[in-house]
Amino acid sequence: MTDGPGLNPLIALRVVEQAPDALILVDGAGLIVYANNAVATLFGYSQAELIGRSIECLVPERFRDAHSRYREGFNATPAAREMGARMVALSAVRQDGSEFPTEIRLAPMHEAGQLLIVAAVRDISERSRITEELRAARQEADVANRAKSRFLATASHDLRQPLQTLQLLTAALGRQVDGPATEIIDRQQHALQSMADLLNTLLDISKLESGTVTPTLEDVSLGDMLAEIRQQFEQIATARGLALTVTVCSEFLRTDRVLLRQLIQNLLTNALQYTRVGGVSIRTVRTSTHLNIEVTDTGVGIAPDQTERIFDEYYRMERPGAGRRGSGLGLNIVRQISRLLGYGVEVESELGRGTTFRLVIPQDYLVEPGMRAAALPAAGYADLQAGLLKPSVLVIEDDDAVRGALELILKLNDYPVRVAATAEVAEALFAREGPDIDLVVTDFHLNGPDNGLQVLDRLRAMAGRDLPAVVLSGDTSPILRHAGQLSRVQLLRKPVEARHLIRTLEQLFGSEEATGSGP
């Protein structure tokens, strides 16, 4: 041991010799003056073979000139640093000629007035392999996501087309009947709307996960929505021997109508699924800072250790007496949508006694009576634009069933209608009758090279004005995000309710008349 403080030089040397990293000491001319045991293990040379050799012998031949210049630059401005990490991936070469990726750290030291360079070399082959595997996996996932997006876009359009036809034909049928049949048709219309909302949510779940869904905000009557949901679910509850109680309220929310409805429907479906005796209730509770929507059941309850897991994707609880299990997506969608809308979700449950799910909606989302926009009537078409002259509509739709249903519902609402199955037919018709056409309703996807927006551009050029238009679409193409920003263009997502379509046409024609840009 030494007389003063510090480590015995022999022990210090042993520490260096046993260091896991390869440590090399190089002089100013680039000659190796020391190498520890790890160098011999890493490079395949004995320590004696390396002493006095140029450090470039450990560098692949194609990089030696560059390495020599780098070394000279380091000598000119010596400082501790990581070698070349920001510019190039580094490689070293073993005695047998094999190469491996490296990580090298440099530090200068001075001994008897001479500059020496300490190089710590680490083999990062395993790290590089893992990084490459992760990169390949990411690329594979990206390819799969693009394929999924293409599939969803196609499925979205193809599945919505027949549903759009059913909704429009059901609305048209409602105009032709009265008496008890009216209630049946209303229930059928609500069921179709529920199916449409569910389809939209299922097709958009990947967007929810990626955070690309943007809520469409409007003033929504919570009372009307709860009344519609009660009507939709009361027969299901009765068939299961359960009581369904919905306390209707008077609040309005500034929210996305479809997403909020999906939240409540999912919670109600879950409650009915896990309840065998008693019933389910929905009520609203106003606090000083929030509006709470509570869905309470008298079902089997949830164990404390499962209250968080129930929101996981595809997680389905094994609960005695719960009956057939669902897909495991309902509550996961609840959590994702509630986060998107800025709501909280709380759960209170007791095994064997039941469960309460609570949507916690901040006060800021409530719409005061004086600030409410006019709400769309819940039912009925006869009073829409009663006694007013209806604008003439050109419908462009390549699906025969949807085109026929659109024509029927517009005619039943007293709109003069012209129809076209292709862009070419629409343009030829507009060339003849353009002055008599006030509005355009077009599908976004049309057979042929052009979409509905491109056809609309040409019709507007022919008309010499911003012809008001409704663009219907069943897919999620990025270009559609900008369609709603165009002048006098409304984007409606298929399947659209007939009353929503009619109301949109009213608004568009009203804005056309207000600006004085009509024909």
C-alpha positions in Angstrom: 0.0 0.0 0.0 1.1 3.6 -0.5 1.9 5.9 2.4 -0.6 8.6 1.4 -4.3 8.4 0.5 -5.4 6.9 -2.9 -5.4 3.5 -4.5 -2.4 1.3 -4.8 -1.1 1.5 -8.4 -1.0 -2.2 -8.7 -4.7 -2.5 -7.7 -5.6 0.3 -10.1 -3.9 -1.6 -12.9 -5.8 -4.7 -12.0 -9.0 -2.8 -12.1 -8.2 -1.6 -15.6 -7.1 -5.0 -16.7 -10.4 -6.5 -15.6 -12.7 -3.7 -17.0 -15.5 -5.1 -19.1 -14.9 -2.5 -21.9 -11.9 -2.7 -24.2 -9.5 0.1 -23.1 -6.7 1.2 -25.4 -4.0 3.8 -24.8 -2.8 5.5 -28.0 0.0 8.1 -28.4 -0.1 11.2 -30.5 1.2 9.3 -33.6 -1.6 6.8 -33.4 0.5 3.9 -32.0 -1.0 1.6 -29.3 1.0 1.8 -26.1 -1.4 -0.2 -23.9 -4.4 -2.6 -24.3 -6.3 -4.4 -21.5 -7.5 -8.0 -21.4 -10.9 -7.0 -22.9 -9.1 -5.8 -26.1 -7.6 -9.2 -26.7 -11.0 -10.9 -26.2 -12.8 -8.4 -28.4 -10.3 -8.1 -31.3 -8.6 -11.5 -31.2 -5.1 -10.1 -30.8 -2.8 -10.8 -27.9 -1.9 -7.7 -25.9 1.8 -8.1 -27.0 0.7 -8.2 -30.7 -1.0 -4.9 -30.4 1.6 -2.9 -28.6 3.4 -0.6 -31.1 0.9 -1.1 -33.9 -1.1 1.7 -35.4 -4.6 2.0 -34.1 -5.8 1.9 -37.7 -5.2 -1.8 -37.7 -8.5 -2.1 -35.7 -10.4 0.0 -38.2 -11.9 -1.4 -41.4 -9.7 -0.6 -44.3 -12.2 1.5 -46.1 -12.4 3.8 -43.1 -8.7 4.1 -42.3 -8.0 7.4 -44.1 -11.0 9.1 -42.5 -10.0 7.7 -39.1 -6.5 9.0 -39.5 -7.8 12.5 -40.3 -10.2 12.3 -37.4 -7.4 11.3 -35.0 -5.3 14.3 -36.2 -8.2 16.6 -35.6 -8.6 15.2 -32.1 -4.9 15.8 -31.4 -5.4 19.4 -32.3 -8.4 20.0 -30.0 -8.3 17.2 -27.4 -11.4 16.8 -25.2 -13.5 14.0 -23.8 -16.1 13.0 -26.4 -18.0 10.2 -28.1 -16.4 9.4 -31.3 -18.4 10.1 -34.5 -21.7 9.2 -32.9 -23.6 12.1 -34.5 -22.2 11.5 -38.0 -21.7 7.9 -38.8 -22.2 4.4 -37.4 -18.8 3.1 -36.2 -17.3 -0.3 -37.0 -14.2 -2.1 -35.9 -12.4 -5.1 -37.4 -11.1 -8.2 -35.7 -7.8 -10.0 -36.5 -9.8 -12.5 -38.5 -11.3 -9.7 -40.7 -14.8 -9.8 -39.3 -16.4 -6.5 -38.5 -18.7 -5.5 -35.7 -20.5 -2.2 -34.7 -18.9 -0.2 -31.9 -19.4 2.6 -29.5 -16.2 4.5 -28.7 -15.5 7.1 -26.1 -12.3 9.2 -26.2 -10.5 11.1 -23.4 -7.1 12.9 -23.5 -4.4 12.6 -20.9 -1.0 14.0 -20.6 2.0 12.1 -19.3 5.5 13.7 -19.1 4.4 16.4 -21.6 3.2 13.8 -24.1 -0.5 13.6 -25.3 -2.0 10.2 -24.9 -5.5 9.2 -25.9 -7.6 6.7 -23.9 -10.2 4.9 -26.1 -13.0 2.8 -24.5 -14.4 0.5 -27.2 -17.7 -1.4 -26.7 -19.2 -4.1 -29.0 -22.8 -3.0 -29.6 -23.7 -5.9 -31.9 -26.5 -7.1 -29.7 -27.9 -3.7 -29.3 -27.7 -3.1 -33.0 -29.4 -6.4 -33.7 -32.3 -5.5 -31.3 -32.6 -2.1 -32.8 -32.7 -3.5 -36.3 -35.4 -6.1 -35.2 -37.4 -3.3 -33.7 -37.0 -1.2 -36.8 -38.2 -4.2 -39.0 -41.1 -4.8 -36.6 -42.1 -1.2 -36.8 -42.0 -1.2 -40.6 -44.0 -4.4 -40.6 -46.5 -2.8 -38.2 -46.7 0.3 -40.4 -47.4 -1.9 -43.5 -50.1 -3.7 -41.5 -51.6 -0.5 -40.3 -51.7 0.9 -43.9 -53.4 -2.3 -45.0 -55.9 -2.1 -42.2 -56.6 1.5 -43.0 -57.3 0.6 -46.7 -59.5 -2.3 -45.5 -61.4 -0.1 -43.1 -61.9 2.6 -45.8 -63.3 0.0 -48.2 -65.4 -1.7 -45.5 -66.7 1.6 -44.3 -68.0 2.6 -47.7 -69.4 -0.9 -48.6 -71.1 -1.6 -45.3 -72.7 1.9 -45.0 -74.3 1.8 -48.5 -77.0 -0.8 -47.7 -77.6 0.7 -44.3 -78.0 4.1 -45.9 -80.6 2.6 -48.2 -82.5 1.0 -45.3 -82.6 4.3 -43.3 -83.9 6.3 -46.2 -86.5 3.7 -47.2 -87.7 3.4 -43.6 -88.1 7.2 -43.4 -90.0 7.2 -46.7 -92.2 4.4 -45.4 -92.9 6.4 -42.4 -94.5 9.1 -44.7 -96.9 6.6 -46.1 -98.4 5.0 -43.0 -100.3 6.1 -39.9 -101.7 4.5 -36.8 -100.0 1.7 -34.9 -97.6 1.1 -37.8 -96.0 4.5 -37.2 -94.6 3.4 -33.8 -93.2 0.2 -35.4 -91.4 2.3 -38.0 -90.1 4.7 -35.4 -88.6 1.9 -33.5 -87.1 0.4 -36.6 -85.6 3.8 -37.5 -84.1 4.1 -34.0 -82.7 0.5 -34.3 -81.2 1.4 -37.7 -79.6 4.6 -36.2 -78.2 2.6 -33.4 -76.7 0.1 -35.9 -75.3 3.0 -37.8 -73.7 4.5 -34.7 -72.2 1.2 -33.7 -70.9 0.6 -37.2 -69.3 4.0 -37.1 -67.6 3.4 -33.8 -66.3 -0.1 -34.7 -64.9 1.2 -38.0 -63.3 4.1 -36.2 -61.8 2.3 -33.2 -58.4 2.3 -34.8 -58.7 6.1 -35.2 -59.7 6.4 -31.5 -56.5 4.6 -30.6 -54.4 6.8 -32.8 -56.0 10.0 -31.6 -57.2 11.1 -35.0 -60.9 11.3 -34.4 -62.2 14.8 -34.1 -65.6 15.3 -32.4 -68.3 17.2 -34.3 -69.7 19.6 -31.7 -73.3 20.7 -31.7 -75.9 21.6 -29.1 -77.5 18.3 -28.0 -80.7 17.9 -26.0 -79.8 15.3 -23.4 -83.4 14.8 -22.6 -84.4 14.0 -26.2 -81.4 11.6 -26.5 -82.3 9.8 -23.3 -85.9 9.5 -24.4 -84.8 7.9 -27.7 -82.4 5.5 -25.9 -85.3 4.5 -23.6 -87.5 3.8 -26.5 -84.8 1.8 -28.2 -84.0 -0.4 -25.2 -87.2 -0.8 -23.3 -88.4 -3.8 -25.3 -85.0 -5.5 -24.8 -85.3 -4.9 -21.0 -88.9 -6.1 -20.9 -88.0 -9.3 -22.8 -85.4 -10.0 -20.1 -87.9 -9.4 -17.3 -86.1 -6.2 -16.2 -87.4 -2.7 -15.5 -85.8 0.1 -17.4 -86.1 3.6 -15.8 -84.9 6.7 -17.5 -85.2 10.0 -15.8 -85.4 12.6 -18.6 -83.7 15.9 -17.9 -83.7 19.3 -19.6 -80.0 19.9 -20.0 -78.3 20.7 -23.3 -74.7 19.7 -23.9 -72.2 21.1 -26.4 -70.9 17.7 -27.6 -70.6 15.2 -30.4 -74.1 13.6 -30.6 -73.0 10.3 -32.0 -70.1 9.8 -29.6 -72.2 10.7 -26.5 -75.0 8.4 -27.6 -72.5 5.6 -28.1 -71.2 6.2 -24.6 -74.6 5.9 -23.0 -75.7 2.9 -25.2 -72.5 1.0 -24.4 -73.0 1.5 -20.7 -76.7 0.5 -20.9 -75.9 -2.6 -23.0 -73.3 -3.6 -20.4 -75.7 -3.1 -17.6 -78.5 -5.2 -19.2 -76.0 -7.9 -20.0 -75.0 -8.4 -16.4 -78.4 -8.0 -14.8 -80.8 -10.9 -14.3 -83.2 -9.6 -11.6 -84.4 -6.1 -10.9 -83.6 -3.5 -13.5 -81.4 -0.7 -14.9 -81.8 3.1 -14.5 -80.4 6.1 -16.1 -80.5 9.5 -14.4 -78.6 12.8 -14.4 -77.2 14.5 -11.3 -76.2 18.1 -11.3 -73.4 19.3 -9.0 -71.8 22.7 -8.6 -69.1 21.8 -11.1 -70.3 18.8 -13.1 -73.2 17.1 -14.7 -73.2 13.3 -14.0 -75.0 10.7 -16.1 -75.4 7.6 -14.1 -76.3 4.1 -15.4 -77.1 1.9 -12.4 -78.0 -1.8 -12.4 -79.0 -4.4 -9.9 -76.7 -7.0 -11.4 -74.0 -9.3 -10.3 -71.5 -6.5 -9.5 -67.8 -6.2 -10.1 -65.0 -7.4 -7.8 -62.7 -4.6 -6.6 -59.7 -6.1 -8.3 -61.5 -6.0 -11.7 -62.7 -2.4 -11.7 -59.8 -1.2 -13.8 -59.4 -4.2 -16.0 -63.0 -4.0 -17.3 -61.9 -1.1 -19.5 -59.1 -3.1 -21.2 -59.6 -4.1 -24.8 -61.2 -7.5 -25.2 -61.3 -8.1 -21.5 -64.4 -10.1 -20.5 -65.2 -10.9 -17.0 -66.3 -14.4 -15.8 -69.3 -13.5 -13.6 -71.7 -16.1 -12.4 -75.2 -15.5 -13.8 -74.0 -13.0 -16.3 -75.2 -15.0 -19.3 -73.6 -14.6 -22.7 -70.6 -12.4 -22.8 -70.0 -9.5 -25.2 -67.0 -8.7 -27.4 -65.0 -7.0 -24.7 -64.9 -3.8 -26.7 -67.9 -1.9 -25.2 -66.2 -0.5 -22.0 -62.9 0.0 -23.8 -64.7 2.2 -26.3 -66.4 4.1 -23.4 -63.0 4.9 -21.9 -61.5 6.1 -25.2 -64.5 8.2 -26.2 -64.9 9.7 -22.8 -61.2 10.8 -22.9 -61.8 12.2 -26.4 -64.8 14.2 -25.2 -63.1 15.4 -22.0 -65.3 13.4 -19.6 -64.5 11.3 -16.6 -65.7 7.8 -16.0 -66.3 6.5 -12.5 -67.3 3.0 -11.3 -69.0 2.0 -8.0 -69.9 -1.6 -7.5 -70.7 -4.2 -4.9 -70.6 -7.9 -5.7 -74.2 -9.3 -5.7 -75.7 -5.8 -5.3 -75.1 -4.0 -8.6 -73.0 -1.4 -10.3 -73.1 2.3 -11.2 -71.1 3.8 -14.1 -70.9 7.5 -13.9 -70.0 9.9 -16.8 -68.6 13.0 -15.2 -69.1 16.0 -17.6 -67.5 19.3 -16.6 -69.9 22.3 -16.2 -68.2 24.0 -19.2 -69.9 21.6 -21.6 -73.4 22.6 -20.5 -75.3 25.0 -22.8 -77.3 27.6 -21.0 -80.9 28.2 -22.3 -80.1 31.6 -23.9 -77.2 30.1 -25.8 -78.8 27.1 -27.3 -79.0 26.5 -31.1 -82.3 25.4 -32.5 -82.6 21.7 -32.1 -83.6 19.4 -34.9 -87.1 18.0 -34.3 -87.1 14.4 -33.0 -89.6 13.2 -35.6 -91.9 14.2 -38.4 -91.4 15.7 -41.9 -94.7 17.3 -42.7 -93.8 20.5 -40.9 -90.4 21.0 -42.6 -90.5 24.1 -44.8 -94.3 24.0 -44.8 -95.7 26.2 -47.4 -92.2 27.2 -48.8 -91.0 26.7 -52.3 -88.5 23.8 -52.3 -85.2 24.1 -54.2 -84.4 21.8 -57.0 -81.9 19.1 -56.2 -79.4 17.2 -58.4 -78.5 13.8 -56.9 -75.3 12.2 -58.0 -74.9 8.6 -56.7 -73.6 5.5 -58.4 -75.2 3.0 -56.1 -78.7 2.2 -57.6 -80.3 1.4 -54.3 -79.0 4.5 -52.5 -79.8 6.7 -55.5 -83.4 5.5 -55.6 -83.9 5.9 -51.9 -82.5 9.5 -52.0 -84.8 10.3 -54.9 -87.8 8.9 -53.0 -87.2 10.7 -49.7 -86.6 14.0 -51.5 -89.7 13.7 -53.6 -91.8 12.8 -50.5 -90.5 16.1 -49.0 -91.7 17.9 -52.1 -88.2 18.6 -53.5 -88.0 18.6 -57.4 -85.3 16.0 -58.0 -83.0 15.1 -60.9 -80.7 12.1 -60.6 -77.4 11.0 -62.2 -75.5 7.7 -61.8 -72.2 9.0 -63.1 -70.2 12.2 -63.3 -70.6 12.3 -67.0 -74.4 12.1 -66.8 -74.5 14.8 -64.1 -72.4 17.2 -66.1 -74.5 16.6 -69.3 -77.7 17.1 -67.3 -76.4 20.3 -65.7 -75.3 21.6 -69.1 -79.0 21.4 -70.1 -80.8 22.4 -66.9 -78.2 24.1 -64.8 -80.2 27.3 -64.2 -83.0 25.2 -62.8 -80.8 23.4 -60.2 -80.4 24.9 -56.8 -78.6 22.3 -54.8 -76.4 19.2 -55.3 -76.3 16.0 -53.3 -73.4 13.9 -54.3 -71.6 10.8 -53.1 -67.9 11.3 -52.6 -66.9 8.0 -54.2 -68.2 7.7 -57.7 -67.4 5.1 -60.4 -64.7 6.7 -62.5 -61.6 8.8 -62.0 -63.2 11.7 -60.2 -64.8 12.0 -56.8 -67.8 14.0 -55.8 -65.8 17.1 -54.9 -64.1 17.2 -58.3 -67.4 16.9 -60.0 -68.8 19.7 -57.9 -65.9 21.9 -58.8 -66.8 21.5 -62.5 -70.5 22.1 -61.9 -69.7 25.3 -60.1 -67.5 26.4 -62.9 -70.3 25.8 -65.3 -72.8 27.7 -63.0 -70.4 30.5 -62.3 -71.3 30.5 -58.6 -70.7 28.5 -55.4 -73.5 26.0 -56.0 -74.5 24.7 -52.5 -73.9 21.0 -52.0 -74.1 18.1 -49.6 -71.3 15.5 -49.9 -72.2 12.1 -48.6 -69.4 9.7 -47.7 -69.0 6.4 -46.1 -65.2 6.3 -45.8 -62.4 8.1 -43.9 -60.4 9.6 -46.7 -58.1 12.5 -45.4 -59.4 14.8 -48.2 -62.8 14.7 -46.5 -61.4 16.5 -43.5 -61.2 19.7 -45.6 -64.6 19.2 -47.4 -66.5 20.9 -44.7 -64.3 24.0 -44.9 -65.4 24.6 -48.5 -67.9 27.4 -49.2 -71.5 26.2 -49.0 -70.5 22.5 -48.7 -71.8 20.2 -46.0 -70.2 16.8 -45.4 -72.6 14.2 -44.1 -71.4 10.8 -43.1 -73.2 7.8 -44.4 -75.6 6.5 -43.2 -77.3 9.8 -42.7 -80.8 10.2 -41.2 -83.4 11.5 -43.6 -84.4 14.3 -41.3 -80.8 15.4 -40.9 -80.4 15.4 -44.7 -83.6 17.5 -45.1 -82.5 19.9 -42.4 -79.1 20.3 -44.0 -80.7 21.1 -47.4 -82.9 23.7 -45.7 -79.9 25.4 -44.1 -77.9 25.4 -47.3 -80.7 26.8 -49.4 -81.4 29.4 -46.7 -77.7 30.5 -46.8 -77.8 30.6 -50.6 -80.9 32.9 -50.5 -79.4 35.1 -47.7 -76.3 35.8 -49.8 -78.3 36.7 -52.8 -76.1 34.3 -54.9 -79.0 32.2 -56.2 -79.8 32.0 -59.9 
